[in-house]
């Protein structure tokens, strides 16, 4: 996918996150980085959503998985 097409419209994962949508709109990060973060947050959600502590936090805070991903050193 060309960079211009990627920059034109964010994915549904990005649109679902107020945090990532704000980053997209601000232009502070490359669109590819924002998409990478969205996909990484999905991987964390798949791996940790069955743990009650994480599930409760995610239920209260819609951007929990994106914040969790941003706080991970390597994932």
mmCIF file of the N, C-alpha and C atoms, coordinates in Angstrom:
data_MODEL
# 
_entry.id   MODEL 
# 
loop_
_atom_site.group_PDB 
_atom_site.id 
_atom_site.type_symbol 
_atom_site.label_atom_id 
_atom_site.label_alt_id 
_atom_site.label_comp_id 
_atom_site.label_asym_id 
_atom_site.label_entity_id 
_atom_site.label_seq_id 
_atom_site.pdbx_PDB_ins_code 
_atom_site.Cartn_x 
_atom_site.Cartn_y 
_atom_site.Cartn_z 
_atom_site.occupancy 
_atom_site.B_iso_or_equiv 
_atom_site.pdbx_formal_charge 
_atom_site.auth_seq_id 
_atom_site.auth_comp_id 
_atom_site.auth_asym_id 
_atom_site.auth_atom_id 
_atom_site.pdbx_PDB_model_num 
ATOM 1   N N  . UNK A 1 1  ? 0.847   -1.174  0.000  1.00 0.00 ? 1  UNK A N  1 
ATOM 2   C CA . UNK A 1 1  ? 0.000   0.000   0.000  1.00 0.00 ? 1  UNK A CA 1 
ATOM 3   C C  . UNK A 1 1  ? 0.891   1.235   0.000  1.00 0.00 ? 1  UNK A C  1 
ATOM 4   N N  . UNK A 1 2  ? 0.655   2.175   -0.908 1.00 0.00 ? 2  UNK A N  1 
ATOM 5   C CA . UNK A 1 2  ? 1.465   3.383   -0.940 1.00 0.00 ? 2  UNK A CA 1 
ATOM 6   C C  . UNK A 1 2  ? 1.276   4.229   0.315  1.00 0.00 ? 2  UNK A C  1 
ATOM 7   N N  . UNK A 1 3  ? 2.320   4.980   0.683  1.00 0.00 ? 3  UNK A N  1 
ATOM 8   C CA . UNK A 1 3  ? 2.247   5.823   1.870  1.00 0.00 ? 3  UNK A CA 1 
ATOM 9   C C  . UNK A 1 3  ? 1.111   6.826   1.786  1.00 0.00 ? 3  UNK A C  1 
ATOM 10  N N  . UNK A 1 4  ? 0.858   7.372   0.612  1.00 0.00 ? 4  UNK A N  1 
ATOM 11  C CA . UNK A 1 4  ? -0.205  8.367   0.478  1.00 0.00 ? 4  UNK A CA 1 
ATOM 12  C C  . UNK A 1 4  ? -1.574  7.762   0.753  1.00 0.00 ? 4  UNK A C  1 
ATOM 13  N N  . UNK A 1 5  ? -1.791  6.506   0.355  1.00 0.00 ? 5  UNK A N  1 
ATOM 14  C CA . UNK A 1 5  ? -3.077  5.854   0.629  1.00 0.00 ? 5  UNK A CA 1 
ATOM 15  C C  . UNK A 1 5  ? -3.216  5.555   2.116  1.00 0.00 ? 5  UNK A C  1 
ATOM 16  N N  . UNK A 1 6  ? -2.129  5.169   2.767  1.00 0.00 ? 6  UNK A N  1 
ATOM 17  C CA . UNK A 1 6  ? -2.163  4.870   4.187  1.00 0.00 ? 6  UNK A CA 1 
ATOM 18  C C  . UNK A 1 6  ? -2.422  6.137   4.994  1.00 0.00 ? 6  UNK A C  1 
ATOM 19  N N  . UNK A 1 7  ? -1.825  7.236   4.592  1.00 0.00 ? 7  UNK A N  1 
ATOM 20  C CA . UNK A 1 7  ? -1.981  8.484   5.316  1.00 0.00 ? 7  UNK A CA 1 
ATOM 21  C C  . UNK A 1 7  ? -3.361  9.101   5.103  1.00 0.00 ? 7  UNK A C  1 
ATOM 22  N N  . UNK A 1 8  ? -4.049  8.719   4.053  1.00 0.00 ? 8  UNK A N  1 
ATOM 23  C CA . UNK A 1 8  ? -5.329  9.331   3.735  1.00 0.00 ? 8  UNK A CA 1 
ATOM 24  C C  . UNK A 1 8  ? -6.429  8.915   4.701  1.00 0.00 ? 8  UNK A C  1 
ATOM 25  N N  . UNK A 1 9  ? -6.434  7.695   5.126  1.00 0.00 ? 9  UNK A N  1 
ATOM 26  C CA . UNK A 1 9  ? -7.539  7.177   5.942  1.00 0.00 ? 9  UNK A CA 1 
ATOM 27  C C  . UNK A 1 9  ? -7.010  6.177   6.964  1.00 0.00 ? 9  UNK A C  1 
ATOM 28  N N  . UNK A 1 10 ? -7.285  6.397   8.247  1.00 0.00 ? 10 UNK A N  1 
ATOM 29  C CA . UNK A 1 10 ? -6.853  5.428   9.255  1.00 0.00 ? 10 UNK A CA 1 
ATOM 30  C C  . UNK A 1 10 ? -7.693  4.155   9.194  1.00 0.00 ? 10 UNK A C  1 
ATOM 31  N N  . UNK A 1 11 ? -7.141  3.076   9.714  1.00 0.00 ? 11 UNK A N  1 
ATOM 32  C CA . UNK A 1 11 ? -7.865  1.802   9.755  1.00 0.00 ? 11 UNK A CA 1 
ATOM 33  C C  . UNK A 1 11 ? -8.978  1.862   10.789 1.00 0.00 ? 11 UNK A C  1 
ATOM 34  N N  . UNK A 1 12 ? -9.821  0.855   10.781 1.00 0.00 ? 12 UNK A N  1 
ATOM 35  C CA . UNK A 1 12 ? -10.905 0.764   11.762 1.00 0.00 ? 12 UNK A CA 1 
ATOM 36  C C  . UNK A 1 12 ? -10.355 0.631   13.179 1.00 0.00 ? 12 UNK A C  1 
ATOM 37  N N  . UNK A 1 13 ? -9.211  -0.035  13.335 1.00 0.00 ? 13 UNK A N  1 
ATOM 38  C CA . UNK A 1 13 ? -8.593  -0.155  14.667 1.00 0.00 ? 13 UNK A CA 1 
ATOM 39  C C  . UNK A 1 13 ? -8.219  1.217   15.215 1.00 0.00 ? 13 UNK A C  1 
ATOM 40  N N  . UNK A 1 14 ? -7.663  2.056   14.363 1.00 0.00 ? 14 UNK A N  1 
ATOM 41  C CA . UNK A 1 14 ? -7.276  3.399   14.788 1.00 0.00 ? 14 UNK A CA 1 
ATOM 42  C C  . UNK A 1 14 ? -8.521  4.230   15.077 1.00 0.00 ? 14 UNK A C  1 
ATOM 43  N N  . UNK A 1 15 ? -9.522  4.130   14.230 1.00 0.00 ? 15 UNK A N  1 
ATOM 44  C CA . UNK A 1 15 ? -10.754 4.899   14.422 1.00 0.00 ? 15 UNK A CA 1 
ATOM 45  C C  . UNK A 1 15 ? -11.473 4.527   15.714 1.00 0.00 ? 15 UNK A C  1 
ATOM 46  N N  . UNK A 1 16 ? -11.312 3.300   16.175 1.00 0.00 ? 16 UNK A N  1 
ATOM 47  C CA . UNK A 1 16 ? -11.987 2.840   17.392 1.00 0.00 ? 16 UNK A CA 1 
ATOM 48  C C  . UNK A 1 16 ? -11.335 3.376   18.661 1.00 0.00 ? 16 UNK A C  1 
ATOM 49  N N  . UNK A 1 17 ? -10.169 3.953   18.548 1.00 0.00 ? 17 UNK A N  1 
ATOM 50  C CA . UNK A 1 17 ? -9.422  4.423   19.708 1.00 0.00 ? 17 UNK A CA 1 
ATOM 51  C C  . UNK A 1 17 ? -9.326  5.949   19.721 1.00 0.00 ? 17 UNK A C  1 
ATOM 52  N N  . UNK A 1 18 ? -9.881  6.597   20.751 1.00 0.00 ? 18 UNK A N  1 
ATOM 53  C CA . UNK A 1 18 ? -9.723  8.052   20.846 1.00 0.00 ? 18 UNK A CA 1 
ATOM 54  C C  . UNK A 1 18 ? -8.251  8.475   20.926 1.00 0.00 ? 18 UNK A C  1 
ATOM 55  N N  . UNK A 1 19 ? -7.433  7.698   21.625 1.00 0.00 ? 19 UNK A N  1 
ATOM 56  C CA . UNK A 1 19 ? -6.011  8.022   21.743 1.00 0.00 ? 19 UNK A CA 1 
ATOM 57  C C  . UNK A 1 19 ? -5.322  7.989   20.386 1.00 0.00 ? 19 UNK A C  1 
ATOM 58  N N  . UNK A 1 20 ? -5.506  6.907   19.659 1.00 0.00 ? 20 UNK A N  1 
ATOM 59  C CA . UNK A 1 20 ? -4.841  6.769   18.369 1.00 0.00 ? 20 UNK A CA 1 
ATOM 60  C C  . UNK A 1 20 ? -5.412  7.723   17.328 1.00 0.00 ? 20 UNK A C  1 
ATOM 61  N N  . UNK A 1 21 ? -6.699  7.990   17.398 1.00 0.00 ? 21 UNK A N  1 
ATOM 62  C CA . UNK A 1 21 ? -7.304  8.957   16.482 1.00 0.00 ? 21 UNK A CA 1 
ATOM 63  C C  . UNK A 1 21 ? -6.705  10.343  16.715 1.00 0.00 ? 21 UNK A C  1 
ATOM 64  N N  . UNK A 1 22 ? -6.493  10.682  17.976 1.00 0.00 ? 22 UNK A N  1 
ATOM 65  C CA . UNK A 1 22 ? -5.864  11.960  18.297 1.00 0.00 ? 22 UNK A CA 1 
ATOM 66  C C  . UNK A 1 22 ? -4.430  12.040  17.793 1.00 0.00 ? 22 UNK A C  1 
ATOM 67  N N  . UNK A 1 23 ? -3.695  10.941  17.936 1.00 0.00 ? 23 UNK A N  1 
ATOM 68  C CA . UNK A 1 23 ? -2.325  10.914  17.407 1.00 0.00 ? 23 UNK A CA 1 
ATOM 69  C C  . UNK A 1 23 ? -2.328  11.057  15.890 1.00 0.00 ? 23 UNK A C  1 
ATOM 70  N N  . UNK A 1 24 ? -3.280  10.392  15.242 1.00 0.00 ? 24 UNK A N  1 
ATOM 71  C CA . UNK A 1 24 ? -3.393  10.469  13.779 1.00 0.00 ? 24 UNK A CA 1 
ATOM 72  C C  . UNK A 1 24 ? -3.664  11.911  13.351 1.00 0.00 ? 24 UNK A C  1 
ATOM 73  N N  . UNK A 1 25 ? -4.620  12.543  14.031 1.00 0.00 ? 25 UNK A N  1 
ATOM 74  C CA . UNK A 1 25 ? -5.009  13.907  13.668 1.00 0.00 ? 25 UNK A CA 1 
ATOM 75  C C  . UNK A 1 25 ? -3.893  14.910  13.941 1.00 0.00 ? 25 UNK A C  1 
ATOM 76  N N  . UNK A 1 26 ? -3.121  14.684  14.998 1.00 0.00 ? 26 UNK A N  1 
ATOM 77  C CA . UNK A 1 26 ? -2.060  15.627  15.355 1.00 0.00 ? 26 UNK A CA 1 
ATOM 78  C C  . UNK A 1 26 ? -0.890  15.581  14.386 1.00 0.00 ? 26 UNK A C  1 
ATOM 79  N N  . UNK A 1 27 ? -0.664  14.414  13.787 1.00 0.00 ? 27 UNK A N  1 
ATOM 80  C CA . UNK A 1 27 ? 0.453   14.276  12.860 1.00 0.00 ? 27 UNK A CA 1 
ATOM 81  C C  . UNK A 1 27 ? 1.800   14.134  13.536 1.00 0.00 ? 27 UNK A C  1 
ATOM 82  N N  . UNK A 1 28 ? 1.811   13.923  14.851 1.00 0.00 ? 28 UNK A N  1 
ATOM 83  C CA . UNK A 1 28 ? 3.082   13.799  15.573 1.00 0.00 ? 28 UNK A CA 1 
ATOM 84  C C  . UNK A 1 28 ? 3.788   12.470  15.330 1.00 0.00 ? 28 UNK A C  1 
ATOM 85  N N  . UNK A 1 29 ? 3.028   11.461  14.943 1.00 0.00 ? 29 UNK A N  1 
ATOM 86  C CA . UNK A 1 29 ? 3.609   10.157  14.634 1.00 0.00 ? 29 UNK A CA 1 
ATOM 87  C C  . UNK A 1 29 ? 3.277   9.791   13.200 1.00 0.00 ? 29 UNK A C  1 
ATOM 88  N N  . UNK A 1 30 ? 4.140   8.990   12.599 1.00 0.00 ? 30 UNK A N  1 
ATOM 89  C CA . UNK A 1 30 ? 3.888   8.511   11.242 1.00 0.00 ? 30 UNK A CA 1 
ATOM 90  C C  . UNK A 1 30 ? 2.665   7.593   11.244 1.00 0.00 ? 30 UNK A C  1 
ATOM 91  N N  . UNK A 1 31 ? 1.868   7.634   10.208 1.00 0.00 ? 31 UNK A N  1 
ATOM 92  C CA . UNK A 1 31 ? 0.696   6.750   10.129 1.00 0.00 ? 31 UNK A CA 1 
ATOM 93  C C  . UNK A 1 31 ? 1.051   5.275   10.304 1.00 0.00 ? 31 UNK A C  1 
ATOM 94  N N  . UNK A 1 32 ? 2.207   4.858   9.790  1.00 0.00 ? 32 UNK A N  1 
ATOM 95  C CA . UNK A 1 32 ? 2.628   3.474   9.931  1.00 0.00 ? 32 UNK A CA 1 
ATOM 96  C C  . UNK A 1 32 ? 2.853   3.115   11.401 1.00 0.00 ? 32 UNK A C  1 
ATOM 97  N N  . UNK A 1 33 ? 3.409   4.041   12.174 1.00 0.00 ? 33 UNK A N  1 
ATOM 98  C CA . UNK A 1 33 ? 3.643   3.805   13.605 1.00 0.00 ? 33 UNK A CA 1 
ATOM 99  C C  . UNK A 1 33 ? 2.322   3.695   14.359 1.00 0.00 ? 33 UNK A C  1 
ATOM 100 N N  . UNK A 1 34 ? 1.370   4.526   14.012 1.00 0.00 ? 34 UNK A N  1 
ATOM 101 C CA . UNK A 1 34 ? 0.066   4.482   14.670 1.00 0.00 ? 34 UNK A CA 1 
ATOM 102 C C  . UNK A 1 34 ? -0.638  3.163   14.354 1.00 0.00 ? 34 UNK A C  1 
ATOM 103 N N  . UNK A 1 35 ? -0.561  2.723   13.116 1.00 0.00 ? 35 UNK A N  1 
ATOM 104 C CA . UNK A 1 35 ? -1.153  1.435   12.739 1.00 0.00 ? 35 UNK A CA 1 
ATOM 105 C C  . UNK A 1 35 ? -0.440  0.284   13.467 1.00 0.00 ? 35 UNK A C  1 
ATOM 106 N N  . UNK A 1 36 ? 0.870   0.387   13.607 1.00 0.00 ? 36 UNK A N  1 
ATOM 107 C CA . UNK A 1 36 ? 1.637   -0.645  14.320 1.00 0.00 ? 36 UNK A CA 1 
ATOM 108 C C  . UNK A 1 36 ? 1.198   -0.716  15.774 1.00 0.00 ? 36 UNK A C  1 
ATOM 109 N N  . UNK A 1 37 ? 0.993   0.437   16.388 1.00 0.00 ? 37 UNK A N  1 
ATOM 110 C CA . UNK A 1 37 ? 0.527   0.468   17.776 1.00 0.00 ? 37 UNK A CA 1 
ATOM 111 C C  . UNK A 1 37 ? -0.866  -0.137  17.910 1.00 0.00 ? 37 UNK A C  1 
ATOM 112 N N  . UNK A 1 38 ? -1.742  0.144   16.953 1.00 0.00 ? 38 UNK A N  1 
ATOM 113 C CA . UNK A 1 38 ? -3.101  -0.414  16.987 1.00 0.00 ? 38 UNK A CA 1 
ATOM 114 C C  . UNK A 1 38 ? -3.057  -1.935  16.897 1.00 0.00 ? 38 UNK A C  1 
ATOM 115 N N  . UNK A 1 39 ? -2.210  -2.459  16.031 1.00 0.00 ? 39 UNK A N  1 
ATOM 116 C CA . UNK A 1 39 ? -2.097  -3.914  15.887 1.00 0.00 ? 39 UNK A CA 1 
ATOM 117 C C  . UNK A 1 39 ? -1.458  -4.541  17.130 1.00 0.00 ? 39 UNK A C  1 
ATOM 118 N N  . UNK A 1 40 ? -0.484  -3.869  17.711 1.00 0.00 ? 40 UNK A N  1 
ATOM 119 C CA . UNK A 1 40 ? 0.142   -4.366  18.928 1.00 0.00 ? 40 UNK A CA 1 
ATOM 120 C C  . UNK A 1 40 ? -0.839  -4.405  20.096 1.00 0.00 ? 40 UNK A C  1 
ATOM 121 N N  . UNK A 1 41 ? -1.685  -3.398  20.190 1.00 0.00 ? 41 UNK A N  1 
ATOM 122 C CA . UNK A 1 41 ? -2.702  -3.381  21.242 1.00 0.00 ? 41 UNK A CA 1 
ATOM 123 C C  . UNK A 1 41 ? -3.680  -4.540  21.059 1.00 0.00 ? 41 UNK A C  1 
ATOM 124 N N  . UNK A 1 42 ? -3.989  -4.883  19.832 1.00 0.00 ? 42 UNK A N  1 
ATOM 125 C CA . UNK A 1 42 ? -4.872  -6.026  19.569 1.00 0.00 ? 42 UNK A CA 1 
ATOM 126 C C  . UNK A 1 42 ? -4.218  -7.332  20.025 1.00 0.00 ? 42 UNK A C  1 
ATOM 127 N N  . UNK A 1 43 ? -2.907  -7.459  19.804 1.00 0.00 ? 43 UNK A N  1 
ATOM 128 C CA . UNK A 1 43 ? -2.204  -8.656  20.261 1.00 0.00 ? 43 UNK A CA 1 
ATOM 129 C C  . UNK A 1 43 ? -2.231  -8.759  21.783 1.00 0.00 ? 43 UNK A C  1 
ATOM 130 N N  . UNK A 1 44 ? -2.027  -7.634  22.463 1.00 0.00 ? 44 UNK A N  1 
ATOM 131 C CA . UNK A 1 44 ? -2.091  -7.637  23.922 1.00 0.00 ? 44 UNK A CA 1 
ATOM 132 C C  . UNK A 1 44 ? -3.493  -7.997  24.407 1.00 0.00 ? 44 UNK A C  1 
ATOM 133 N N  . UNK A 1 45 ? -4.486  -7.454  23.766 1.00 0.00 ? 45 UNK A N  1 
ATOM 134 C CA . UNK A 1 45 ? -5.874  -7.755  24.134 1.00 0.00 ? 45 UNK A CA 1 
ATOM 135 C C  . UNK A 1 45 ? -6.148  -9.249  24.003 1.00 0.00 ? 45 UNK A C  1 
ATOM 136 N N  . UNK A 1 46 ? -5.689  -9.843  22.917 1.00 0.00 ? 46 UNK A N  1 
ATOM 137 C CA . UNK A 1 46 ? -5.892  -11.279 22.710 1.00 0.00 ? 46 UNK A CA 1 
ATOM 138 C C  . UNK A 1 46 ? -5.163  -12.097 23.775 1.00 0.00 ? 46 UNK A C  1 
ATOM 139 N N  . UNK A 1 47 ? -3.994  -11.644 24.171 1.00 0.00 ? 47 UNK A N  1 
ATOM 140 C CA . UNK A 1 47 ? -3.182  -12.406 25.115 1.00 0.00 ? 47 UNK A CA 1 
ATOM 141 C C  . UNK A 1 47 ? -3.621  -12.234 26.571 1.00 0.00 ? 47 UNK A C  1 
ATOM 142 N N  . UNK A 1 48 ? -4.115  -11.045 26.939 1.00 0.00 ? 48 UNK A N  1 
ATOM 143 C CA . UNK A 1 48 ? -4.346  -10.742 28.345 1.00 0.00 ? 48 UNK A CA 1 
ATOM 144 C C  . UNK A 1 48 ? -5.793  -10.469 28.734 1.00 0.00 ? 48 UNK A C  1 
ATOM 145 N N  . UNK A 1 49 ? -6.716  -10.449 27.799 1.00 0.00 ? 49 UNK A N  1 
ATOM 146 C CA . UNK A 1 49 ? -8.095  -10.086 28.141 1.00 0.00 ? 49 UNK A CA 1 
ATOM 147 C C  . UNK A 1 49 ? -8.784  -11.119 29.020 1.00 0.00 ? 49 UNK A C  1 
ATOM 148 N N  . UNK A 1 50 ? -8.259  -12.320 29.094 1.00 0.00 ? 50 UNK A N  1 
ATOM 149 C CA . UNK A 1 50 ? -8.869  -13.338 29.960 1.00 0.00 ? 50 UNK A CA 1 
ATOM 150 C C  . UNK A 1 50 ? -8.446  -13.187 31.421 1.00 0.00 ? 50 UNK A C  1 
ATOM 151 N N  . UNK A 1 51 ? -7.499  -12.336 31.707 1.00 0.00 ? 51 UNK A N  1 
ATOM 152 C CA . UNK A 1 51 ? -7.065  -12.074 33.075 1.00 0.00 ? 51 UNK A CA 1 
ATOM 153 C C  . UNK A 1 51 ? -8.017  -11.040 33.676 1.00 0.00 ? 51 UNK A C  1 
ATOM 154 N N  . UNK A 1 52 ? -8.691  -11.377 34.775 1.00 0.00 ? 52 UNK A N  1 
ATOM 155 C CA . UNK A 1 52 ? -9.724  -10.486 35.321 1.00 0.00 ? 52 UNK A CA 1 
ATOM 156 C C  . UNK A 1 52 ? -9.263  -9.056  35.586 1.00 0.00 ? 52 UNK A C  1 
ATOM 157 N N  . UNK A 1 53 ? -8.069  -8.874  36.111 1.00 0.00 ? 53 UNK A N  1 
ATOM 158 C CA . UNK A 1 53 ? -7.584  -7.519  36.403 1.00 0.00 ? 53 UNK A CA 1 
ATOM 159 C C  . UNK A 1 53 ? -7.541  -6.676  35.136 1.00 0.00 ? 53 UNK A C  1 
ATOM 160 N N  . UNK A 1 54 ? -7.002  -7.231  34.064 1.00 0.00 ? 54 UNK A N  1 
ATOM 161 C CA . UNK A 1 54 ? -6.928  -6.503  32.799 1.00 0.00 ? 54 UNK A CA 1 
ATOM 162 C C  . UNK A 1 54 ? -8.322  -6.287  32.211 1.00 0.00 ? 54 UNK A C  1 
ATOM 163 N N  . UNK A 1 55 ? -9.180  -7.285  32.289 1.00 0.00 ? 55 UNK A N  1 
ATOM 164 C CA . UNK A 1 55 ? -10.533 -7.167  31.746 1.00 0.00 ? 55 UNK A CA 1 
ATOM 165 C C  . UNK A 1 55 ? -11.314 -6.060  32.455 1.00 0.00 ? 55 UNK A C  1 
ATOM 166 N N  . UNK A 1 56 ? -11.157 -5.947  33.768 1.00 0.00 ? 56 UNK A N  1 
ATOM 167 C CA . UNK A 1 56 ? -11.852 -4.895  34.511 1.00 0.00 ? 56 UNK A CA 1 
ATOM 168 C C  . UNK A 1 56 ? -11.336 -3.515  34.125 1.00 0.00 ? 56 UNK A C  1 
ATOM 169 N N  . UNK A 1 57 ? -10.040 -3.379  33.998 1.00 0.00 ? 57 UNK A N  1 
ATOM 170 C CA . UNK A 1 57 ? -9.471  -2.091  33.588 1.00 0.00 ? 57 UNK A CA 1 
ATOM 171 C C  . UNK A 1 57 ? -9.930  -1.720  32.179 1.00 0.00 ? 57 UNK A C  1 
ATOM 172 N N  . UNK A 1 58 ? -9.939  -2.678  31.284 1.00 0.00 ? 58 UNK A N  1 
ATOM 173 C CA . UNK A 1 58 ? -10.353 -2.420  29.901 1.00 0.00 ? 58 UNK A CA 1 
ATOM 174 C C  . UNK A 1 58 ? -11.828 -2.048  29.827 1.00 0.00 ? 58 UNK A C  1 
ATOM 175 N N  . UNK A 1 59 ? -12.649 -2.622  30.692 1.00 0.00 ? 59 UNK A N  1 
ATOM 176 C CA . UNK A 1 59 ? -14.074 -2.294  30.698 1.00 0.00 ? 59 UNK A CA 1 
ATOM 177 C C  . UNK A 1 59 ? -14.312 -0.852  31.153 1.00 0.00 ? 59 UNK A C  1 
ATOM 178 N N  . UNK A 1 60 ? -13.460 -0.346  32.031 1.00 0.00 ? 60 UNK A N  1 
ATOM 179 C CA . UNK A 1 60 ? -13.619 1.023   32.537 1.00 0.00 ? 60 UNK A CA 1 
ATOM 180 C C  . UNK A 1 60 ? -12.985 2.074   31.641 1.00 0.00 ? 60 UNK A C  1 
ATOM 181 N N  . UNK A 1 61 ? -11.950 1.697   30.908 1.00 0.00 ? 61 UNK A N  1 
ATOM 182 C CA . UNK A 1 61 ? -11.177 2.672   30.135 1.00 0.00 ? 61 UNK A CA 1 
ATOM 183 C C  . UNK A 1 61 ? -11.039 2.185   28.695 1.00 0.00 ? 61 UNK A C  1 
ATOM 184 N N  . UNK A 1 62 ? -11.662 2.877   27.745 1.00 0.00 ? 62 UNK A N  1 
ATOM 185 C CA . UNK A 1 62 ? -11.691 2.371   26.369 1.00 0.00 ? 62 UNK A CA 1 
ATOM 186 C C  . UNK A 1 62 ? -10.316 2.278   25.689 1.00 0.00 ? 62 UNK A C  1 
ATOM 187 N N  . UNK A 1 63 ? -9.362  3.070   26.108 1.00 0.00 ? 63 UNK A N  1 
ATOM 188 C CA . UNK A 1 63 ? -8.034  3.022   25.486 1.00 0.00 ? 63 UNK A CA 1 
ATOM 189 C C  . UNK A 1 63 ? -7.032  2.236   26.312 1.00 0.00 ? 63 UNK A C  1 
ATOM 190 N N  . UNK A 1 64 ? -7.523  1.379   27.186 1.00 0.00 ? 64 UNK A N  1 
ATOM 191 C CA . UNK A 1 64 ? -6.637  0.627   28.071 1.00 0.00 ? 64 UNK A CA 1 
ATOM 192 C C  . UNK A 1 64 ? -5.588  -0.166  27.292 1.00 0.00 ? 64 UNK A C  1 
ATOM 193 N N  . UNK A 1 65 ? -5.992  -0.901  26.282 1.00 0.00 ? 65 UNK A N  1 
ATOM 194 C CA . UNK A 1 65 ? -5.046  -1.758  25.559 1.00 0.00 ? 65 UNK A CA 1 
ATOM 195 C C  . UNK A 1 65 ? -3.994  -0.942  24.827 1.00 0.00 ? 65 UNK A C  1 
ATOM 196 N N  . UNK A 1 66 ? -4.376  0.226   24.313 1.00 0.00 ? 66 UNK A N  1 
ATOM 197 C CA . UNK A 1 66 ? -3.401  1.092   23.642 1.00 0.00 ? 66 UNK A CA 1 
ATOM 198 C C  . UNK A 1 66 ? -2.410  1.683   24.636 1.00 0.00 ? 66 UNK A C  1 
ATOM 199 N N  . UNK A 1 67 ? -2.899  2.080   25.807 1.00 0.00 ? 67 UNK A N  1 
ATOM 200 C CA . UNK A 1 67 ? -1.992  2.591   26.847 1.00 0.00 ? 67 UNK A CA 1 
ATOM 201 C C  . UNK A 1 67 ? -1.075  1.478   27.358 1.00 0.00 ? 67 UNK A C  1 
ATOM 202 N N  . UNK A 1 68 ? -1.646  0.303   27.539 1.00 0.00 ? 68 UNK A N  1 
ATOM 203 C CA . UNK A 1 68 ? -0.868  -0.852  27.988 1.00 0.00 ? 68 UNK A CA 1 
ATOM 204 C C  . UNK A 1 68 ? 0.225   -1.168  26.978 1.00 0.00 ? 68 UNK A C  1 
ATOM 205 N N  . UNK A 1 69 ? -0.113  -1.145  25.696 1.00 0.00 ? 69 UNK A N  1 
ATOM 206 C CA . UNK A 1 69 ? 0.875   -1.419  24.655 1.00 0.00 ? 69 UNK A CA 1 
ATOM 207 C C  . UNK A 1 69 ? 1.989   -0.367  24.688 1.00 0.00 ? 69 UNK A C  1 
ATOM 208 N N  . UNK A 1 70 ? 1.624   0.891   24.856 1.00 0.00 ? 70 UNK A N  1 
ATOM 209 C CA . UNK A 1 70 ? 2.615   1.963   24.872 1.00 0.00 ? 70 UNK A CA 1 
ATOM 210 C C  . UNK A 1 70 ? 3.549   1.839   26.068 1.00 0.00 ? 70 UNK A C  1 
ATOM 211 N N  . UNK A 1 71 ? 3.085   1.207   27.148 1.00 0.00 ? 71 UNK A N  1 
ATOM 212 C CA . UNK A 1 71 ? 3.918   1.078   28.338 1.00 0.00 ? 71 UNK A CA 1 
ATOM 213 C C  . UNK A 1 71 ? 4.839   -0.137  28.298 1.00 0.00 ? 71 UNK A C  1 
ATOM 214 N N  . UNK A 1 72 ? 4.667   -1.016  27.329 1.00 0.00 ? 72 UNK A N  1 
ATOM 215 C CA . UNK A 1 72 ? 5.479   -2.229  27.236 1.00 0.00 ? 72 UNK A CA 1 
ATOM 216 C C  . UNK A 1 72 ? 6.800   -1.924  26.544 1.00 0.00 ? 72 UNK A C  1 
ATOM 217 N N  . UNK A 1 73 ? 7.868   -2.401  27.142 1.00 0.00 ? 73 UNK A N  1 
ATOM 218 C CA . UNK A 1 73 ? 9.185   -2.177  26.543 1.00 0.00 ? 73 UNK A CA 1 
ATOM 219 C C  . UNK A 1 73 ? 9.352   -2.979  25.260 1.00 0.00 ? 73 UNK A C  1 
ATOM 220 N N  . UNK A 1 74 ? 8.983   -4.237  25.288 1.00 0.00 ? 74 UNK A N  1 
ATOM 221 C CA . UNK A 1 74 ? 9.058   -5.067  24.086 1.00 0.00 ? 74 UNK A CA 1 
ATOM 222 C C  . UNK A 1 74 ? 7.866   -6.009  24.060 1.00 0.00 ? 74 UNK A C  1 
ATOM 223 N N  . UNK A 1 75 ? 7.111   -5.951  23.014 1.00 0.00 ? 75 UNK A N  1 
ATOM 224 C CA . UNK A 1 75 ? 5.999   -6.867  22.844 1.00 0.00 ? 75 UNK A CA 1 
ATOM 225 C C  . UNK A 1 75 ? 5.800   -7.130  21.378 1.00 0.00 ? 75 UNK A C  1 
# 
